[in-house]
Amino acid sequence: MMLTHKSLLPTDMATFISYFGSTWIGTSTTPPTFSHDIWNQHDAFLCLFPRSSNITEDWHHGFHPMLSCSKPTLWKFLDTLKAEQALTELKLTRRQLRQPSEPRAAKWVRYDQSPQKIVEDY
């Protein structure tokens, strides 16, 4: 008797694999429930678009200390928001004038280059 990979999986895992395949991957005879164009990030990755919502989390991580308290008043929040807007406009102006932006930490440059190199070599 020949063992297949499915016979080695717990029942709930086999159910999950079946769901995942039919919903996201599809088969040779049926397309997936959600088209690959909707969720595939290959082209976005090649264009160096952000890979996650971490950019939003990063913004929040920088904005929160500007408030200098956990529960600011409405006026403190609005003043801080205005300061953030001024900083954003300064960054946009520098970019339009083609002035160099703040350098990224070397570890983040390497982090972005590693998977990029794998995809390019593939």
Biopython code that builds the backbone (N, CA, C, O; Angstrom):
import numpy as np
from Bio.PDB.StructureBuilder import StructureBuilder

atoms = [
    (1, "MET", "N", (0.834, -1.170, 0.000)),
    (1, "MET", "CA", (0.000, 0.000, 0.000)),
    (1, "MET", "C", (0.888, 1.246, 0.000)),
    (1, "MET", "O", (1.818, 1.372, 0.797)),
    (2, "MET", "N", (0.576, 2.144, -0.902)),
    (2, "MET", "CA", (1.373, 3.364, -1.029)),
    (2, "MET", "C", (0.750, 4.483, -0.185)),
    (2, "MET", "O", (-0.447, 4.754, -0.285)),
    (3, "LEU", "N", (1.576, 5.127, 0.646)),
    (3, "LEU", "CA", (1.084, 6.236, 1.457)),
    (3, "LEU", "C", (1.167, 7.527, 0.663)),
    (3, "LEU", "O", (2.175, 7.800, 0.010)),
    (4, "THR", "N", (0.125, 8.305, 0.720)),
    (4, "THR", "CA", (0.154, 9.621, 0.082)),
    (4, "THR", "C", (0.351, 10.669, 1.162)),
    (4, "THR", "O", (0.167, 10.401, 2.350)),
    (5, "HIS", "N", (0.724, 11.858, 0.737)),
    (5, "HIS", "CA", (0.934, 12.925, 1.708)),
    (5, "HIS", "C", (-0.351, 13.245, 2.477)),
    (5, "HIS", "O", (-0.287, 13.640, 3.641)),
    (6, "LYS", "N", (-1.517, 13.080, 1.843)),
    (6, "LYS", "CA", (-2.776, 13.391, 2.523)),
    (6, "LYS", "C", (-3.076, 12.385, 3.627)),
    (6, "LYS", "O", (-3.688, 12.740, 4.635)),
    (7, "SER", "N", (-2.656, 11.136, 3.452)),
    (7, "SER", "CA", (-2.953, 10.138, 4.474)),
    (7, "SER", "C", (-2.131, 10.370, 5.738)),
    (7, "SER", "O", (-2.455, 9.819, 6.790)),
    (8, "LEU", "N", (-1.085, 11.165, 5.655)),
    (8, "LEU", "CA", (-0.250, 11.438, 6.819)),
    (8, "LEU", "C", (-0.723, 12.661, 7.609)),
    (8, "LEU", "O", (-0.197, 12.944, 8.686)),
    (9, "LEU", "N", (-1.700, 13.377, 7.085)),
    (9, "LEU", "CA", (-2.157, 14.606, 7.719)),
    (9, "LEU", "C", (-3.336, 14.353, 8.650)),
    (9, "LEU", "O", (-4.157, 13.472, 8.396)),
    (10, "PRO", "N", (-3.415, 15.121, 9.719)),
    (10, "PRO", "CA", (-4.623, 15.039, 10.546)),
    (10, "PRO", "C", (-5.840, 15.471, 9.726)),
    (10, "PRO", "O", (-5.696, 16.223, 8.763)),
    (11, "THR", "N", (-7.013, 15.014, 10.089)),
    (11, "THR", "CA", (-8.235, 15.300, 9.337)),
    (11, "THR", "C", (-8.467, 16.790, 9.177)),
    (11, "THR", "O", (-8.788, 17.255, 8.083)),
    (12, "ASP", "N", (-8.306, 17.548, 10.263)),
    (12, "ASP", "CA", (-8.563, 18.983, 10.168)),
    (12, "ASP", "C", (-7.561, 19.686, 9.252)),
    (12, "ASP", "O", (-7.904, 20.681, 8.613)),
    (13, "MET", "N", (-6.331, 19.180, 9.181)),
    (13, "MET", "CA", (-5.340, 19.776, 8.290)),
    (13, "MET", "C", (-5.686, 19.465, 6.840)),
    (13, "MET", "O", (-5.537, 20.326, 5.973)),
    (14, "ALA", "N", (-6.139, 18.263, 6.568)),
    (14, "ALA", "CA", (-6.541, 17.906, 5.205)),
    (14, "ALA", "C", (-7.720, 18.771, 4.768)),
    (14, "ALA", "O", (-7.790, 19.184, 3.611)),
    (15, "THR", "N", (-8.645, 19.046, 5.684)),
    (15, "THR", "CA", (-9.784, 19.921, 5.384)),
    (15, "THR", "C", (-9.297, 21.329, 5.076)),
    (15, "THR", "O", (-9.787, 21.967, 4.145)),
    (16, "PHE", "N", (-8.341, 21.811, 5.851)),
    (16, "PHE", "CA", (-7.791, 23.149, 5.617)),
    (16, "PHE", "C", (-7.085, 23.225, 4.265)),
    (16, "PHE", "O", (-7.262, 24.197, 3.531)),
    (17, "ILE", "N", (-6.300, 22.228, 3.933)),
    (17, "ILE", "CA", (-5.585, 22.223, 2.657)),
    (17, "ILE", "C", (-6.569, 22.212, 1.501)),
    (17, "ILE", "O", (-6.354, 22.893, 0.498)),
    (18, "SER", "N", (-7.640, 21.452, 1.626)),
    (18, "SER", "CA", (-8.669, 21.418, 0.595)),
    (18, "SER", "C", (-9.318, 22.794, 0.437)),
    (18, "SER", "O", (-9.502, 23.276, -0.681)),
    (19, "TYR", "N", (-9.661, 23.423, 1.566)),
    (19, "TYR", "CA", (-10.245, 24.766, 1.542)),
    (19, "TYR", "C", (-9.272, 25.753, 0.893)),
    (19, "TYR", "O", (-9.658, 26.517, 0.008)),
    (20, "PHE", "N", (-8.032, 25.734, 1.327)),
    (20, "PHE", "CA", (-7.040, 26.683, 0.822)),
    (20, "PHE", "C", (-6.849, 26.509, -0.682)),
    (20, "PHE", "O", (-6.801, 27.486, -1.430)),
    (21, "GLY", "N", (-6.741, 25.264, -1.112)),
    (21, "GLY", "CA", (-6.552, 25.004, -2.540)),
    (21, "GLY", "C", (-7.717, 25.487, -3.389)),
    (21, "GLY", "O", (-7.507, 26.103, -4.434)),
    (22, "SER", "N", (-8.935, 25.218, -2.954)),
    (22, "SER", "CA", (-10.092, 25.621, -3.757)),
    (22, "SER", "C", (-10.353, 27.123, -3.686)),
    (22, "SER", "O", (-10.844, 27.710, -4.650)),
    (23, "THR", "N", (-10.030, 27.748, -2.560)),
    (23, "THR", "CA", (-10.304, 29.170, -2.393)),
    (23, "THR", "C", (-9.225, 30.051, -3.016)),
    (23, "THR", "O", (-9.543, 31.049, -3.662)),
    (24, "TRP", "N", (-7.966, 29.698, -2.833)),
    (24, "TRP", "CA", (-6.878, 30.590, -3.222)),
    (24, "TRP", "C", (-6.052, 30.103, -4.409)),
    (24, "TRP", "O", (-5.495, 30.927, -5.134)),
    (25, "ILE", "N", (-5.957, 28.808, -4.628)),
    (25, "ILE", "CA", (-5.077, 28.280, -5.665)),
    (25, "ILE", "C", (-5.855, 27.826, -6.899)),
    (25, "ILE", "O", (-5.490, 28.173, -8.022)),
    (26, "GLY", "N", (-6.908, 27.067, -6.703)),
    (26, "GLY", "CA", (-7.659, 26.513, -7.821)),
    (26, "GLY", "C", (-7.053, 25.197, -8.276)),
    (26, "GLY", "O", (-6.035, 24.752, -7.747)),
    (27, "THR", "N", (-7.689, 24.579, -9.265)),
    (27, "THR", "CA", (-7.185, 23.325, -9.833)),
    (27, "THR", "C", (-7.062, 23.500, -11.333)),
    (27, "THR", "O", (-7.320, 24.576, -11.872)),
    (28, "SER", "N", (-6.669, 22.440, -11.992)),
    (28, "SER", "CA", (-6.542, 22.512, -13.450)),
    (28, "SER", "C", (-7.904, 22.646, -14.129)),
    (28, "SER", "O", (-7.985, 23.077, -15.279)),
    (29, "THR", "N", (-8.970, 22.278, -13.424)),
    (29, "THR", "CA", (-10.308, 22.354, -14.031)),
    (29, "THR", "C", (-11.191, 23.463, -13.474)),
    (29, "THR", "O", (-12.134, 23.892, -14.139)),
    (30, "THR", "N", (-10.896, 23.938, -12.251)),
    (30, "THR", "CA", (-11.725, 24.996, -11.664)),
    (30, "THR", "C", (-10.847, 26.151, -11.190)),
    (30, "THR", "O", (-9.799, 25.930, -10.582)),
    (31, "PRO", "N", (-11.269, 27.363, -11.464)),
    (31, "PRO", "CA", (-10.497, 28.518, -10.984)),
    (31, "PRO", "C", (-10.702, 28.706, -9.484)),
    (31, "PRO", "O", (-11.680, 28.212, -8.923)),
    (32, "PRO", "N", (-9.790, 29.414, -8.837)),
    (32, "PRO", "CA", (-9.973, 29.663, -7.401)),
    (32, "PRO", "C", (-11.150, 30.611, -7.156)),
    (32, "PRO", "O", (-11.569, 31.337, -8.057)),
    (33, "THR", "N", (-11.670, 30.598, -5.944)),
    (33, "THR", "CA", (-12.758, 31.503, -5.580)),
    (33, "THR", "C", (-12.310, 32.952, -5.743)),
    (33, "THR", "O", (-13.062, 33.786, -6.246)),
    (34, "PHE", "N", (-11.080, 33.249, -5.317)),
    (34, "PHE", "CA", (-10.524, 34.592, -5.436)),
    (34, "PHE", "C", (-9.394, 34.564, -6.462)),
    (34, "PHE", "O", (-8.423, 33.824, -6.307)),
    (35, "SER", "N", (-9.526, 35.361, -7.490)),
    (35, "SER", "CA", (-8.540, 35.407, -8.557)),
    (35, "SER", "C", (-7.154, 35.737, -8.014)),
    (35, "SER", "O", (-7.016, 36.487, -7.048)),
    (36, "HIS", "N", (-6.139, 35.175, -8.641)),
    (36, "HIS", "CA", (-4.761, 35.455, -8.226)),
    (36, "HIS", "C", (-4.436, 36.940, -8.357)),
    (36, "HIS", "O", (-3.628, 37.463, -7.590)),
    (37, "ASP", "N", (-5.051, 37.620, -9.312)),
    (37, "ASP", "CA", (-4.798, 39.049, -9.495)),
    (37, "ASP", "C", (-5.199, 39.866, -8.271)),
    (37, "ASP", "O", (-4.637, 40.934, -8.030)),
    (38, "ILE", "N", (-6.154, 39.379, -7.505)),
    (38, "ILE", "CA", (-6.619, 40.108, -6.328)),
    (38, "ILE", "C", (-5.603, 40.055, -5.198)),
    (38, "ILE", "O", (-5.374, 41.059, -4.523)),
    (39, "TRP", "N", (-4.994, 38.899, -4.986)),
    (39, "TRP", "CA", (-4.157, 38.747, -3.796)),
    (39, "TRP", "C", (-2.678, 38.530, -4.075)),
    (39, "TRP", "O", (-1.872, 38.618, -3.149)),
    (40, "ASN", "N", (-2.297, 38.252, -5.298)),
    (40, "ASN", "CA", (-0.893, 38.011, -5.602)),
    (40, "ASN", "C", (-0.109, 39.321, -5.522)),
    (40, "ASN", "O", (-0.515, 40.326, -6.104)),
    (41, "GLN", "N", (0.992, 39.308, -4.813)),
    (41, "GLN", "CA", (1.792, 40.516, -4.584)),
    (41, "GLN", "C", (3.088, 40.539, -5.390)),
    (41, "GLN", "O", (3.957, 41.369, -5.125)),
    (42, "HIS", "N", (3.236, 39.646, -6.368)),
    (42, "HIS", "CA", (4.480, 39.549, -7.120)),
    (42, "HIS", "C", (4.840, 40.865, -7.803)),
    (42, "HIS", "O", (5.961, 41.351, -7.647)),
    (43, "ASP", "N", (3.909, 41.450, -8.558)),
    (43, "ASP", "CA", (4.193, 42.694, -9.269)),
    (43, "ASP", "C", (4.450, 43.841, -8.298)),
    (43, "ASP", "O", (5.344, 44.655, -8.530)),
    (44, "ALA", "N", (3.693, 43.915, -7.233)),
    (44, "ALA", "CA", (3.909, 44.960, -6.234)),
    (44, "ALA", "C", (5.285, 44.810, -5.598)),
    (44, "ALA", "O", (5.957, 45.801, -5.311)),
    (45, "PHE", "N", (5.693, 43.579, -5.382)),
    (45, "PHE", "CA", (6.997, 43.312, -4.805)),
    (45, "PHE", "C", (8.104, 43.784, -5.742)),
    (45, "PHE", "O", (9.073, 44.403, -5.302)),
    (46, "LEU", "N", (7.958, 43.491, -7.040)),
    (46, "LEU", "CA", (8.977, 43.901, -8.010)),
    (46, "LEU", "C", (9.064, 45.419, -8.129)),
    (46, "LEU", "O", (10.128, 45.952, -8.445)),
    (47, "CYS", "N", (7.956, 46.122, -7.879)),
    (47, "CYS", "CA", (7.941, 47.589, -7.945)),
    (47, "CYS", "C", (8.344, 48.223, -6.618)),
    (47, "CYS", "O", (8.299, 49.444, -6.469)),
    (48, "LEU", "N", (8.740, 47.389, -5.652)),
    (48, "LEU", "CA", (9.183, 47.839, -4.329)),
    (48, "LEU", "C", (8.096, 48.549, -3.526)),
    (48, "LEU", "O", (8.397, 49.432, -2.722)),
    (49, "PHE", "N", (6.831, 48.168, -3.738)),
    (49, "PHE", "CA", (5.749, 48.701, -2.916)),
    (49, "PHE", "C", (5.838, 48.059, -1.536)),
    (49, "PHE", "O", (6.393, 46.969, -1.398)),
    (50, "PRO", "N", (5.302, 48.716, -0.519)),
    (50, "PRO", "CA", (5.325, 48.113, 0.822)),
    (50, "PRO", "C", (4.637, 46.750, 0.824)),
    (50, "PRO", "O", (3.618, 46.560, 0.160)),
    (51, "ARG", "N", (5.195, 45.813, 1.569)),
    (51, "ARG", "CA", (4.670, 44.455, 1.585)),
    (51, "ARG", "C", (3.598, 44.247, 2.640)),
    (51, "ARG", "O", (2.946, 43.202, 2.656)),
    (52, "SER", "N", (3.406, 45.199, 3.501)),
    (52, "SER", "CA", (2.410, 45.022, 4.560)),
    (52, "SER", "C", (1.905, 46.386, 5.013)),
    (52, "SER", "O", (2.248, 47.421, 4.442)),
    (53, "SER", "N", (1.087, 46.355, 6.049)),
    (53, "SER", "CA", (0.581, 47.609, 6.607)),
    (53, "SER", "C", (1.545, 48.162, 7.654)),
    (53, "SER", "O", (1.196, 49.089, 8.385)),
    (54, "ASN", "N", (2.742, 47.611, 7.733)),
    (54, "ASN", "CA", (3.701, 48.078, 8.723)),
    (54, "ASN", "C", (4.028, 49.552, 8.545)),
    (54, "ASN", "O", (4.420, 50.214, 9.506)),
    (55, "ILE", "N", (3.875, 50.079, 7.334)),
    (55, "ILE", "CA", (4.136, 51.496, 7.117)),
    (55, "ILE", "C", (3.178, 52.338, 7.956)),
    (55, "ILE", "O", (3.561, 53.386, 8.476)),
    (56, "THR", "N", (1.945, 51.885, 8.087)),
    (56, "THR", "CA", (0.968, 52.580, 8.918)),
    (56, "THR", "C", (1.334, 52.434, 10.394)),
    (56, "THR", "O", (1.261, 53.395, 11.160)),
    (57, "GLU", "N", (1.723, 51.233, 10.777)),
    (57, "GLU", "CA", (2.138, 51.012, 12.158)),
    (57, "GLU", "C", (3.368, 51.845, 12.492)),
    (57, "GLU", "O", (3.484, 52.366, 13.601)),
    (58, "ASP", "N", (4.283, 51.971, 11.540)),
    (58, "ASP", "CA", (5.483, 52.770, 11.732)),
    (58, "ASP", "C", (5.109, 54.240, 11.936)),
    (58, "ASP", "O", (5.665, 54.914, 12.802)),
    (59, "TRP", "N", (4.164, 54.729, 11.131)),
    (59, "TRP", "CA", (3.715, 56.114, 11.289)),
    (59, "TRP", "C", (3.128, 56.311, 12.689)),
    (59, "TRP", "O", (3.448, 57.284, 13.371)),
    (60, "HIS", "N", (2.270, 55.383, 13.109)),
    (60, "HIS", "CA", (1.640, 55.502, 14.426)),
    (60, "HIS", "C", (2.693, 55.472, 15.523)),
    (60, "HIS", "O", (2.599, 56.207, 16.506)),
    (61, "HIS", "N", (3.690, 54.623, 15.349)),
    (61, "HIS", "CA", (4.766, 54.512, 16.345)),
    (61, "HIS", "C", (5.521, 55.836, 16.470)),
    (61, "HIS", "O", (5.975, 56.185, 17.560)),
    (62, "GLY", "N", (5.659, 56.568, 15.380)),
    (62, "GLY", "CA", (6.322, 57.864, 15.422)),
    (62, "GLY", "C", (5.404, 58.984, 15.882)),
    (62, "GLY", "O", (5.859, 59.936, 16.515)),
    (63, "PHE", "N", (4.122, 58.882, 15.574)),
    (63, "PHE", "CA", (3.160, 59.930, 15.924)),
    (63, "PHE", "C", (2.820, 59.920, 17.409)),
    (63, "PHE", "O", (2.714, 60.976, 18.032)),
    (64, "HIS", "N", (2.653, 58.756, 17.961)),
    (64, "HIS", "CA", (2.228, 58.634, 19.356)),
    (64, "HIS", "C", (3.152, 59.374, 20.330)),
    (64, "HIS", "O", (2.652, 60.082, 21.204)),
    (65, "PRO", "N", (4.484, 59.239, 20.215)),
    (65, "PRO", "CA", (5.348, 59.987, 21.141)),
    (65, "PRO", "C", (5.238, 61.506, 20.981)),
    (65, "PRO", "O", (5.518, 62.248, 21.923)),
    (66, "MET", "N", (4.833, 61.971, 19.794)),
    (66, "MET", "CA", (4.670, 63.417, 19.604)),
    (66, "MET", "C", (3.558, 63.962, 20.496)),
    (66, "MET", "O", (3.570, 65.140, 20.854)),
    (67, "LEU", "N", (2.598, 63.109, 20.857)),
    (67, "LEU", "CA", (1.498, 63.541, 21.726)),
    (67, "LEU", "C", (1.955, 63.728, 23.169)),
    (67, "LEU", "O", (1.378, 64.521, 23.912)),
    (68, "SER", "N", (2.968, 63.011, 23.551)),
    (68, "SER", "CA", (3.572, 63.053, 24.894)),
    (68, "SER", "C", (2.602, 62.688, 26.030)),
    (68, "SER", "O", (2.861, 62.998, 27.193)),
    (69, "CYS", "N", (1.504, 62.039, 25.692)),
    (69, "CYS", "CA", (0.589, 61.524, 26.715)),
    (69, "CYS", "C", (-0.318, 60.476, 26.068)),
    (69, "CYS", "O", (-0.457, 60.434, 24.845)),
    (70, "SER", "N", (-0.929, 59.634, 26.895)),
    (70, "SER", "CA", (-1.749, 58.553, 26.344)),
    (70, "SER", "C", (-3.163, 58.999, 25.986)),
    (70, "SER", "O", (-3.786, 58.417, 25.098)),
    (71, "LYS", "N", (-3.680, 60.025, 26.666)),
    (71, "LYS", "CA", (-5.038, 60.510, 26.384)),
    (71, "LYS", "C", (-5.014, 62.024, 26.219)),
    (71, "LYS", "O", (-5.344, 62.760, 27.149)),
    (72, "PRO", "N", (-4.621, 62.491, 25.025)),
    (72, "PRO", "CA", (-4.501, 63.936, 24.827)),
    (72, "PRO", "C", (-5.876, 64.602, 24.723)),
    (72, "PRO", "O", (-6.881, 63.963, 24.412)),
    (73, "THR", "N", (-5.880, 65.877, 24.989)),
    (73, "THR", "CA", (-7.107, 66.648, 24.774)),
    (73, "THR", "C", (-7.294, 66.809, 23.270)),
    (73, "THR", "O", (-6.371, 66.555, 22.496)),
    (74, "LEU", "N", (-8.456, 67.220, 22.866)),
    (74, "LEU", "CA", (-8.724, 67.445, 21.453)),
    (74, "LEU", "C", (-7.754, 68.473, 20.882)),
    (74, "LEU", "O", (-7.266, 68.313, 19.763)),
    (75, "TRP", "N", (-7.472, 69.532, 21.649)),
    (75, "TRP", "CA", (-6.594, 70.604, 21.158)),
    (75, "TRP", "C", (-5.163, 70.109, 21.018)),
    (75, "TRP", "O", (-4.490, 70.449, 20.045)),
    (76, "LYS", "N", (-4.691, 69.325, 21.956)),
    (76, "LYS", "CA", (-3.338, 68.754, 21.878)),
    (76, "LYS", "C", (-3.243, 67.840, 20.663)),
    (76, "LYS", "O", (-2.256, 67.873, 19.928)),
    (77, "PHE", "N", (-4.271, 67.027, 20.456)),
    (77, "PHE", "CA", (-4.283, 66.126, 19.301)),
    (77, "PHE", "C", (-4.238, 66.917, 17.996)),
    (77, "PHE", "O", (-3.464, 66.584, 17.099)),
    (78, "LEU", "N", (-5.061, 67.962, 17.883)),
    (78, "LEU", "CA", (-5.096, 68.760, 16.655)),
    (78, "LEU", "C", (-3.775, 69.491, 16.418)),
    (78, "LEU", "O", (-3.308, 69.561, 15.281)),
    (79, "ASP", "N", (-3.173, 70.032, 17.466)),
    (79, "ASP", "CA", (-1.866, 70.691, 17.316)),
    (79, "ASP", "C", (-0.799, 69.707, 16.852)),
    (79, "ASP", "O", (0.035, 70.035, 16.008)),
    (80, "THR", "N", (-0.833, 68.505, 17.407)),
    (80, "THR", "CA", (0.136, 67.479, 17.011)),
    (80, "THR", "C", (-0.105, 67.041, 15.568)),
    (80, "THR", "O", (0.842, 66.802, 14.819)),
    (81, "LEU", "N", (-1.365, 66.939, 15.187)),
    (81, "LEU", "CA", (-1.710, 66.580, 13.809)),
    (81, "LEU", "C", (-1.215, 67.654, 12.831)),
    (81, "LEU", "O", (-0.729, 67.334, 11.747)),
    (82, "LYS", "N", (-1.341, 68.915, 13.217)),
    (82, "LYS", "CA", (-0.832, 70.017, 12.375)),
    (82, "LYS", "C", (0.691, 69.933, 12.240)),
    (82, "LYS", "O", (1.234, 70.140, 11.155)),
    (83, "ALA", "N", (1.369, 69.634, 13.335)),
    (83, "ALA", "CA", (2.827, 69.492, 13.291)),
    (83, "ALA", "C", (3.224, 68.326, 12.383)),
    (83, "ALA", "O", (4.186, 68.431, 11.621)),
    (84, "GLU", "N", (2.499, 67.238, 12.462)),
    (84, "GLU", "CA", (2.761, 66.076, 11.593)),
    (84, "GLU", "C", (2.534, 66.438, 10.136)),
    (84, "GLU", "O", (3.310, 66.037, 9.269)),
    (85, "GLN", "N", (1.473, 67.196, 9.856)),
    (85, "GLN", "CA", (1.187, 67.623, 8.488)),
    (85, "GLN", "C", (2.308, 68.507, 7.955)),
    (85, "GLN", "O", (2.709, 68.364, 6.800)),
    (86, "ALA", "N", (2.820, 69.421, 8.781)),
    (86, "ALA", "CA", (3.922, 70.290, 8.369)),
    (86, "ALA", "C", (5.167, 69.461, 8.053)),
    (86, "ALA", "O", (5.879, 69.751, 7.091)),
    (87, "LEU", "N", (5.427, 68.443, 8.850)),
    (87, "LEU", "CA", (6.569, 67.567, 8.611)),
    (87, "LEU", "C", (6.396, 66.798, 7.295)),
    (87, "LEU", "O", (7.349, 66.641, 6.531)),
    (88, "THR", "N", (5.191, 66.329, 7.044)),
    (88, "THR", "CA", (4.901, 65.612, 5.801)),
    (88, "THR", "C", (5.086, 66.523, 4.593)),
    (88, "THR", "O", (5.663, 66.111, 3.587)),
    (89, "GLU", "N", (4.602, 67.753, 4.685)),
    (89, "GLU", "CA", (4.761, 68.698, 3.584)),
    (89, "GLU", "C", (6.231, 69.023, 3.347)),
    (89, "GLU", "O", (6.646, 69.187, 2.200)),
    (90, "LEU", "N", (7.026, 69.120, 4.410)),
    (90, "LEU", "CA", (8.463, 69.347, 4.277)),
    (90, "LEU", "C", (9.125, 68.188, 3.531)),
    (90, "LEU", "O", (9.946, 68.399, 2.638)),
    (91, "LYS", "N", (8.758, 66.965, 3.907)),
    (91, "LYS", "CA", (9.322, 65.787, 3.233)),
    (91, "LYS", "C", (8.935, 65.767, 1.756)),
    (91, "LYS", "O", (9.763, 65.442, 0.904)),
    (92, "LEU", "N", (7.680, 66.112, 1.444)),
    (92, "LEU", "CA", (7.239, 66.147, 0.042)),
    (92, "LEU", "C", (7.984, 67.217, -0.746)),
    (92, "LEU", "O", (8.366, 66.989, -1.893)),
    (93, "THR", "N", (8.192, 68.380, -0.139)),
    (93, "THR", "CA", (8.926, 69.455, -0.809)),
    (93, "THR", "C", (10.359, 69.026, -1.084)),
    (93, "THR", "O", (10.878, 69.264, -2.175)),
    (94, "ARG", "N", (10.999, 68.401, -0.113)),
    (94, "ARG", "CA", (12.370, 67.906, -0.317)),
    (94, "ARG", "C", (12.422, 66.896, -1.456)),
    (94, "ARG", "O", (13.360, 66.889, -2.254)),
    (95, "ARG", "N", (11.414, 66.055, -1.521)),
    (95, "ARG", "CA", (11.375, 65.053, -2.589)),
    (95, "ARG", "C", (11.185, 65.711, -3.948)),
    (95, "ARG", "O", (11.825, 65.317, -4.924)),
    (96, "GLN", "N", (10.306, 66.714, -4.020)),
    (96, "GLN", "CA", (10.082, 67.427, -5.281)),
    (96, "GLN", "C", (11.335, 68.164, -5.733)),
    (96, "GLN", "O", (11.578, 68.297, -6.933)),
    (97, "LEU", "N", (12.127, 68.642, -4.788)),
    (97, "LEU", "CA", (13.370, 69.332, -5.113)),
    (97, "LEU", "C", (14.528, 68.361, -5.309)),
    (97, "LEU", "O", (15.671, 68.762, -5.523)),
    (98, "ARG", "N", (14.203, 67.078, -5.229)),
    (98, "ARG", "CA", (15.180, 66.006, -5.396)),
    (98, "ARG", "C", (16.328, 66.082, -4.387)),
    (98, "ARG", "O", (17.466, 65.723, -4.688)),
    (99, "GLN", "N", (16.003, 66.553, -3.199)),
    (99, "GLN", "CA", (16.982, 66.560, -2.123)),
    (99, "GLN", "C", (17.021, 65.170, -1.510)),
    (99, "GLN", "O", (15.993, 64.495, -1.451)),
    (100, "PRO", "N", (18.177, 64.732, -1.057)),
    (100, "PRO", "CA", (18.252, 63.381, -0.484)),
    (100, "PRO", "C", (17.399, 63.253, 0.775)),
    (100, "PRO", "O", (17.351, 64.158, 1.608)),
    (101, "SER", "N", (16.739, 62.128, 0.891)),
    (101, "SER", "CA", (15.933, 61.862, 2.082)),
    (101, "SER", "C", (16.836, 61.265, 3.156)),
    (101, "SER", "O", (18.006, 60.968, 2.915)),
    (102, "GLU", "N", (16.275, 61.101, 4.321)),
    (102, "GLU", "CA", (17.040, 60.514, 5.413)),
    (102, "GLU", "C", (17.423, 59.086, 5.038)),
    (102, "GLU", "O", (16.579, 58.325, 4.565)),
    (103, "PRO", "N", (18.687, 58.714, 5.243)),
    (103, "PRO", "CA", (19.094, 57.344, 4.865)),
    (103, "PRO", "C", (18.422, 56.311, 5.757)),
    (103, "PRO", "O", (18.200, 56.531, 6.948)),
    (104, "ARG", "N", (18.104, 55.174, 5.137)),
    (104, "ARG", "CA", (17.509, 54.074, 5.890)),
    (104, "ARG", "C", (18.609, 53.302, 6.595)),
    (104, "ARG", "O", (19.754, 53.278, 6.144)),
    (105, "ALA", "N", (18.258, 52.682, 7.688)),
    (105, "ALA", "CA", (19.220, 51.853, 8.415)),
    (105, "ALA", "C", (19.660, 50.695, 7.519)),
    (105, "ALA", "O", (18.858, 50.146, 6.763)),
    (106, "ALA", "N", (20.919, 50.334, 7.609)),
    (106, "ALA", "CA", (21.487, 49.288, 6.751)),
    (106, "ALA", "C", (20.733, 47.971, 6.876)),
    (106, "ALA", "O", (20.579, 47.254, 5.887)),
    (107, "LYS", "N", (20.260, 47.638, 8.078)),
    (107, "LYS", "CA", (19.561, 46.358, 8.246)),
    (107, "LYS", "C", (18.263, 46.332, 7.428)),
    (107, "LYS", "O", (17.871, 45.269, 6.946)),
    (108, "TRP", "N", (17.576, 47.499, 7.260)),
    (108, "TRP", "CA", (16.339, 47.526, 6.500)),
    (108, "TRP", "C", (16.619, 47.500, 5.000)),
    (108, "TRP", "O", (15.825, 46.962, 4.229)),
    (109, "VAL", "N", (17.723, 48.066, 4.594)),
    (109, "VAL", "CA", (18.110, 47.991, 3.181)),
    (109, "VAL", "C", (18.386, 46.536, 2.819)),
    (109, "VAL", "O", (17.923, 46.053, 1.786)),
    (110, "ARG", "N", (19.144, 45.832, 3.671)),
    (110, "ARG", "CA", (19.424, 44.406, 3.432)),
    (110, "ARG", "C", (18.141, 43.583, 3.470)),
    (110, "ARG", "O", (17.967, 42.663, 2.671)),
    (111, "TYR", "N", (17.243, 43.914, 4.397)),
    (111, "TYR", "CA", (15.969, 43.206, 4.527)),
    (111, "TYR", "C", (15.171, 43.279, 3.221)),
    (111, "TYR", "O", (14.574, 42.286, 2.805)),
    (112, "ASP", "N", (15.158, 44.436, 2.583)),
    (112, "ASP", "CA", (14.431, 44.596, 1.323)),
    (112, "ASP", "C", (15.166, 43.966, 0.146)),
    (112, "ASP", "O", (14.524, 43.472, -0.781)),
    (113, "GLN", "N", (16.477, 43.971, 0.160)),
    (113, "GLN", "CA", (17.244, 43.468, -0.971)),
    (113, "GLN", "C", (17.268, 41.945, -1.039)),
    (113, "GLN", "O", (17.310, 41.384, -2.134)),
    (114, "SER", "N", (17.243, 41.276, 0.087)),
    (114, "SER", "CA", (17.363, 39.825, 0.092)),
    (114, "SER", "C", (16.272, 39.127, -0.693)),
    (114, "SER", "O", (16.602, 38.355, -1.594)),
    (115, "PRO", "N", (14.979, 39.348, -0.412)),
    (115, "PRO", "CA", (13.955, 38.673, -1.217)),
    (115, "PRO", "C", (13.922, 39.191, -2.648)),
    (115, "PRO", "O", (13.575, 38.444, -3.563)),
    (116, "GLN", "N", (14.274, 40.449, -2.857)),
    (116, "GLN", "CA", (14.308, 41.012, -4.206)),
    (116, "GLN", "C", (15.320, 40.240, -5.057)),
    (116, "GLN", "O", (15.044, 39.924, -6.214)),
    (117, "LYS", "N", (16.470, 39.941, -4.495)),
    (117, "LYS", "CA", (17.506, 39.198, -5.205)),
    (117, "LYS", "C", (17.018, 37.792, -5.535)),
    (117, "LYS", "O", (17.274, 37.292, -6.630)),
    (118, "ILE", "N", (16.333, 37.161, -4.619)),
    (118, "ILE", "CA", (15.813, 35.800, -4.851)),
    (118, "ILE", "C", (14.854, 35.810, -6.038)),
    (118, "ILE", "O", (14.941, 34.952, -6.916)),
    (119, "VAL", "N", (13.942, 36.778, -6.063)),
    (119, "VAL", "CA", (12.952, 36.854, -7.145)),
    (119, "VAL", "C", (13.637, 37.135, -8.478)),
    (119, "VAL", "O", (13.285, 36.542, -9.498)),
    (120, "GLU", "N", (14.615, 38.038, -8.470)),
    (120, "GLU", "CA", (15.312, 38.379, -9.720)),
    (120, "GLU", "C", (16.115, 37.178, -10.238)),
    (120, "GLU", "O", (16.177, 36.959, -11.447)),
    (121, "ASP", "N", (16.724, 36.406, -9.344)),
    (121, "ASP", "CA", (17.507, 35.247, -9.760)),
    (121, "ASP", "C", (16.638, 34.092, -10.226)),
    (121, "ASP", "O", (17.103, 33.230, -10.972)),
    (122, "TYR", "N", (15.385, 34.065, -9.798)),
    (122, "TYR", "CA", (14.476, 32.984, -10.152)),
    (122, "TYR", "C", (14.103, 33.122, -11.597)),
    (122, "TYR", "O", (13.337, 32.311, -12.118)),
]
sb = StructureBuilder()
sb.init_structure("model")
sb.init_model(0)
sb.init_chain("A")
sb.init_seg("    ")
for serial, (resi, resn, name, xyz) in enumerate(atoms, 1):
    if name == "N":
        sb.init_residue(resn, " ", resi, " ")
    sb.init_atom(name, np.array(xyz, "f"), 0.0, 1.0, " ", f" {name:<3s}", serial, name[0])
structure = sb.get_structure()
